Amino acid sequence: MDFTGPLIAFGFIVLVVVLLLKKYNAHAVLLFSGLSMMLISWNIGYDIDLLLGLDSLQNKTKVGFKSTSGLNNSFDNILDFFKYLVFLFQIKHAKVCILIMTIGGFVAYINKIGASYSLVNLVSRPLQIFKKYPDIAAVLVIPIGQLLFICIPSAAGLGLLLMASIFPILINLGVSRLSAVSVITACTALGMGPASAMSNKAAEFAFGSSDQIIEYFSHQIQLALPITLVFIIVYYFTNKYFDKKDNNIKDEIIDSNINFIAPKIYSIIPILPLFLLIIFSKIMNSTIILDTSTAMFLSLFIAIAFEFLFKRNFKEVFASLNTFWSGMGNIFKSVVTLIIVADVFASGLLSLNFINALIHISENLGFVALGIGIVMVILIFLSAMIMGSGNAAFFSFGPLAPEIAQRFNVNALDFILPMNLAASMGRTVSPVSGVLIATSEIAKVSSVDIVKRNIIPLIIGLFVMILYHFI
């Protein structure tokens, strides 16, 4: 096998890591490295159409990039590389991009009207029962927070909500600042559910369509349960050890009487999309099947109805809808564009025969599907640590999984599921991730100190996930 292309691809991976460590813009790094690899592949004579699977894709979609050249091949001249970018937006990722934008808009709207705060405030109340057992109260935040993360899928957003509500409660119970903020960040370690952009993309990789998100979600839950149990146990002991080592004394009492303006009934709004998707799904044998985008829009209009009912100010409620559109725009510039540039990066790796080489090496080393699956999971975990973004890591390497699964004749879900969770787990131990930076600022601690608290539970959790899923 010719390893010229794969070696060049590996060099680009190293270059990307170095640039990201130097805090270069992730979108730009992934875009230009991907395009560069594709251009090199084109120049050295590789069949890009075959390696990217564009021949079969064009037969299905009746779409090509041939109008500038008039020839039969997709990549005939330099302009076709730019047409490929348009193709990614218009055809390949159009559906999931709209879906993710509606998720972003809905999350922004429920934050605006106070529904997120109302839900967090409601579920945090049981912690008061454990006044005499602060260490137990701290680790119980993890399963509570992970349930919230299913409905409020922004890691930094949920982290800030928990810092405003649960953090003062934990401190007043006698939990140290670092222990409190570490379990709060752990709540975002398993990104899953229909409202998660990463999960919807993972469902598309696993099943060929994001419409099967509920089925994918059921698989996520089965894998997440043992990992969550591990987190609870390990965080309990590691935080006790670090508190004793650091000689942490009880922090000052913090006023936790936060004024939640939204009515208590608003707490049901964030869970509406999940509820609707389960009720109107094949799981419930429903004759009406809802997709995620429809569930988000339906939930939005129910939320607006709540606003009309309680505020009775039509002008103000109509104006609040701008928050939804702004949320869609914000998620477009951050997540949607990241999906596109990460796909360009993945396409660059494919065009240089990187996956074929990886599979060839794995087969010769006797790794087969199990070995390469573990390698991909660890690769994504480390990438998320470096990038500070689970989305960036998963969207960069996730597109490779279906190709690998097909080559080994295994179910793509077997690769995608642990890769999906590994991405969000890696973000939780990255000192440059948004959630760690935001929560450390509020807690007045170092993000590096949070990483020290998180690294042991997350590595053990990753190890348990690999054993449970693959072995």
Secondary structure, 3 states (H helix, E strand, C coil): CCCHHHHHHHHHHHHHHHHHHCCCCHHHHHHHHHHHHHHHHHHCCCCHHHHHCHHHHHHHHCCCCCCCCCCCCCCCCCHHHHHHHHHHHHHHCHHHHHHHHHHHHHHHHHHHCCHHHHHHHHHHHHHHHHCCCHHHHHHHHHHHHHHHHHHCCCHHHHHHHHHHHHHHHHHHHCCCHHHHHHHHHHCCCCCCCCCCHHHHHHHHHHHCCHHHHHHHHHHHHHHHHHHHHHHHHHHHHHHHHHHHHHCCCCCCCCCCCCCCCCCHHHHHHHHHHHHHHHHCCHHHCCCCCCCHHHHHHHHHHHHHHHHHHHHCCHHHHHHHHHHHHHHHHHHHHHHHHHHHHHHHHHHHHHHCCHHHHHHHHHHHHCCHHHHHHHHHHHHHHHHHHHHCCHHHHHHHHCCHHHHHHHHHCCCHHHHHHHHHHHHHHHHCCCCCCHHHHHHHHHHCCCHHHHHHHHHHHHHHHHHHHHHHHHC
